[in-house]
Amino acid sequence: MDAVSVLSEPLKKTLGPATAKVLGEQLGLHTVGDLLHHYPRRYEERGQLTRLSELPLDEDVTVVAQVADARVHTFNGGRGKRLELTITDGSGRLQLVFFGRGVHKPQSELPPGSRAMFAGKVSVFNRKLQLAHPTYAKLGADGTEAAEGAGGADSSAVESWAGALIPIYPACKGMESWKIAKAVDAVLPRAGEAVDPLPEALREGRGFVPLPEALLKVHRPRTKADIEDARARLKWDEAFVLQVALARRRYADAQLPAVARRPAPDGLLTAFDARLPFTLTEGQRKVTAEIFGDLATEHPMHRLLQGEVGSGKTLVALRAMLAVVDAGGQAAMLAPTEVLAQQHHRSIVEMMGDLAEGGMLGGVEHATKIVLLTGSMGVPARRQALLDLVTGEAGIVIGTHALIEDKVRFHDLGLVVVDEQHRFGVEQRDALRSKGQQPPHLLVMTATPIPRTVAMTVFGDLETSVLDQLPAGRSPIASHVVPAQDKPHFLARAWERVREEAGKGHQAYVVCPRIGDEADEKPSKKQSGPDAGPAEGADGKRPPLAVLDVAADLAAGPLAGLRVEVLHGRMPPDDKDGVMRRFAAGEVDVLVATTVIEVGVNVPNATAMVIMDADRFGVSQLHQLRGRVGRGSAPGLCLLVTEAPEASPARSRLAAVAATLDGFELSRIDLEQRREGDVLGQAQSGVRSSLRMLAVIDDEEIIAAAREEAAAVVAADPGLDGLPELRIALDALLDEEREQYLEKG
């Protein structure tokens, strides 16, 4: 049997069906290779587990101790039995109890003097700490029998037992850590047959141990140095194989043909730039140069444009679209929601003035037509938009997922701009790209900054441009946490501040986690998108505050007399557009909304934002929402209202948001507080399940170095023909489907 098939052998052949079933169902471990890559979460030195003197109540603990005393008590006239063991580890004593039929086995296996590892939940009985029916594994020099003092076994055996490192595995119900350790023991001899994916020169150059040795050392270390050796090697494997997959994607994309799009001199772009009432920031100029450089090549651009909230990404994207129109092509901008598509369409048409009136009476030279395409448009308007696209009359289209439908045809699609990438799956991106005669150029914009490591993993197939300067004229935003429960007068003061802003002729947003209509009361399992809001009362708290309730309370109470309107994703599109137009025109004082306003909404006169139940939103989302105020010359104010207790993690998260306007810093905090699985996204299931040792947050240097090595390897041997072991590892990481996923979710 070759090495590959040995590691892909089902566990039930080695471990038996019962154990294999639990490992498969509970931990997703199905093959010998899966189990070898199920690494210990940490290691305990014997006696360095939980000390008996420091046991926490109501928590699951693992202790290593010696049985000091064993007594059997009878009750119910001799019909019931209770075994009480007292165990000690030198720091303290603990009582263990077993009842009924559970008495016989421990009574015979755990006589006084024997040592074992015990696991269970700490409870109190008769004012004493105890473990009721703990699971246990006997310990000894050979792993099966207790080493009973220097007299029972030679002292070196006792010492090696006491100093050994006990691996503690990620466990589950019905499969404790030591049972997993036993299962690993059964497959560990196969580690010698593991195929080593690292090219030999790379491995030796970086001083890594071979893979079989790393697997032995991670599961059964003799010293702490063994653990370090193994971890260094295994982290590299994960980073390197993933980066090779991404480098191959970049390489394959670079081989695709594309039409070079160089803007005509003195065309639409020049006319647009001449009308801009301000100059571009240094950052905007630098990023534009990178994008225009890509557009001028005969291979499709794949670029990620990320930057601070309000750094002017939309303007950079618009100039790229105009350059493509100048070069005779069309550009499409894909937005995640109808509100945002309408907002982009409105602001772009405003910025361009009569340059957006191509084909109309009074349209100026070089003008083009800009159309909107969303799922809920009326039939005549939709038909006209489709016609403008297929004839080439429209140079720019802005739309939602409706752009992806089969019916949509372009005359010559040259550039796709995707706003808010994380809301689009790979299928949508591919579907839109397939609408060009040749693959169009691609520009992806993220709304909030993302840490470099995430850019290198989640967006690893894209080149990255970063905008980190805010345009001149942006005002500072003051942010404060409003503890509504501890200090109700703070909340009353918040509404006074909103009235003061309205009195100065400014406007305000009030953001709530959910809508509060009937559909919202019974959220369907499929409910998702920007309005789905956090799960209601999932944590036993009251349901999150709702737009419709809050708007009614404010209009009748603290904001009576002000013009209060609502906006949410389930309103008819014309109503949504009407509300946004009235708000933009200054005809609404306070807009009570869900997170549909999170991205792209640009009303410079809005200066205040009150976020209700702010603890129910993520850090990046709060930063993104806050970016809707302070867009004009007047200073912005953002109030984060919460009922979370002062010492809670939720409050510290809000304090972090209030303390800084630096989105890159907040994105790091966000990443540290969320599980990496969330960061890499559900669509990244392929990546997530492959990262067992690598921490996207902490291992930036490893990821960066692996990216460089991977790019060099793929450039020298794109098909990996000379590296069959690396190909095998790649296939294991990415079956075909997952490789497509890496394209991005």
Order of alpha helices (4+ residues) and beta strands (2+ residues): alpha-alpha-alpha-alpha-beta-beta-beta-beta-alpha-beta-beta-beta-alpha-alpha-beta-alpha-alpha-alpha-alpha-alpha-alpha-beta-alpha-beta-alpha-beta-alpha-beta-beta-alpha-beta-alpha-beta-beta-alpha-beta-alpha-alpha-beta-alpha-beta-beta-alpha-beta-alpha-alpha-alpha-alpha-alpha-alpha-alpha
